[in-house]
Amino acid sequence: MIFDEQKKPFLKELLVDTAASTNAISEIYADFHAYTIRPLSKRKDYIGAGSEKLDVIGEVAIRCHWVETPNYMMKWPFLVIKNLPEDMIIGFRAANHTEP
């Protein structure tokens, strides 16, 4: 998976976590890149790697494309987590779509 470099900076530090239940970024990261945070209709808790509960404040959509088909663009949802380390990006969907 490659993120749209023209719209937003390339997300180089993608933490691929195949055990993750969703994609997530920090609130600070979302604010820095001026993503529009949409509130969730239902309260969601995200369980982190150490079984800790992380506070979800909303969701953003980030444009990306598959490595194999760079002309096919889509937006993937990322949860926005309060108090997640600033540069941490968690992505389970990327595991099968990134170059090794």
Residue, then its C-alpha position, 0 to 999 in steps of 0.5 A: m500500500i502506498f499513500d498519495e504523496q501529492k495530497k499528503p506526505f508519504l507515510k513512511e513509518l507504517l507499523v504493520d501489525t497483522a494482529a491489529s483489528t483496524n488501522a489507526i493513527s494518533e490524534i497529533y498526526a491527524d491534526f498535523h496533516a489537517y485530516t478531517i476527523r469524523p466522530l464515530s456514531k458508536r463508541k469504539d475501544y481499540i485494544g492495544a498490543g499490551s491489552e491496554k484500552l486506547d481511546v478512539i476519538g474518531e475516524v479519518a480517510i486516507r487516500c492510497h493505492w495498491v503497490e501492484t496497481p498504482n492507478y487504482m486509488m481508494k480511501w481507507p479508514f483509520l481510527v484516530i487514537k488519543n494519546l497514541p505516540e505521535d508518529m505511530i501508525i498501525g495498519f493491519r490491511a497493509a500487511n499483504h499489500t506492501e513491498p517487503 
